[in-house]
Amino acid sequence: KDDIKKSLAGSTMSQIGYMVLAAGLGPLGYAFAIGHLLAHGAFKANLFLSAGSVMHGMNDETDMRKYGALRSYMPITFGCFLFGQAALHAEGRPQVGSVEHRVGFELIDQALQV
């Protein structure tokens, strides 16, 4: 997936599975599921707002292959992306090769190409 919005949205499905699993474990699991839902929603909102900032800065371009070296031009957006990515990694460590893992490293690699 090269579209920044689709890449961010696709990673939510695995997290929904974790929430359903936790909710099925009983009252304590339900509380964890709601907490996970709120945390994931907040961090994902941060990433989508950051993606919107990048798209706006790139004249509504959504193809991530055309991005590069934006760290120096958008330092606040870079910081927001870094925070959101770190929060998602802390929330539920994504597996190597997952969408969140790939998008996170692509964004960091592109940002470091200064």
N, C-alpha and C positions, 0 to 999 in steps of 0.2 A: 504494500500500500504506500503510495507516494503522496496521497492527499493528507495533509496534516490533521484535519478534523476527523477523517475516517480512522486514521491511526490511533488517535487519542480515544475515540469512541469505542473502537473494537476491544480495547483492553478491559473495558468495564464488565464484559460478560463473565470472565473468570471470577471477578470479585463478587458478582451476583450469586454465582455458585457457592462461594464460601459463605455468603450471608444466609442462603437457604439452608445449607448444611448446619450452620450454627443455630438457626431458628428451630430446626427439627430436633435439637438436643434437649429441649425443655426450657424452663423459665430462665435459667442462667444463660443458656445459649442464645435465647431470644434477646436478652439484654446486650450480649456481645454483638449480635447481628445488627441491632439498632445502632449501637455505637460505631460499628464498622461502616454502616450505611452513611451516617452523618460525617464521619471522618473522610471516607472516600469521596463523598459528594463535595465537601469543602475543598479538598486538594484537587479534585478533577475540575472544579469551577475555576480554580487558580490557573490550571494548565490551559483550559479553554479560553480564558480571558487573555492569557499570554499569547496563545496562538492567534487570537484576533488582533492583538497588537502587531504581531509579526506580519500577518496578512495585510493589515492596513498599511504598514510600512513598506510592503512589497507590492502595493497597488492591487490588492485583492488576489494575489497569486497564492494558490493553495498547494502547488507542487513543490514538495520539499527538496527535490533535486535541483531546483533553481535557487535555493537559499545558500548562503555561505558567508562567513566572516561577518556575521551580524552583531557579534559581541561588542565591537567597538562603536557601532552605530546605535545600538539599543541596549545599553548596559543595565537599565532598570528591568527591562523585559528579560534579559539574560538571567538576572538575579532571581526574578520570579519563577522562571522555568527551572532553574537550579533548585530552588526551594521546593517547588512542587514535585520535581523528580525525586529529590531526597526523601520527601514525605511519603511518596508512594512506595519507595523501596523500603522504608522503615515500616510501613503499614502491612505489607504482605510481600515479602521478598519475591519478585518475579523470577521465573525460571529463565536461564540463559536461552536466548532465541525467541522469547515472548515479545509481543508487540511493545510493551512498556520498556523492556530492556533495549530493544532495537531503536526505538524512537529516542530514548534518553541518551544513548551513546551517539546516535547520529547528530542530535542537537548539540551535544557537548563537543563532538569532533568538529562540527561546522563552526561553532563559536570560537574554537581555538585556532582556526585558520586565519589568524589576523595578519 
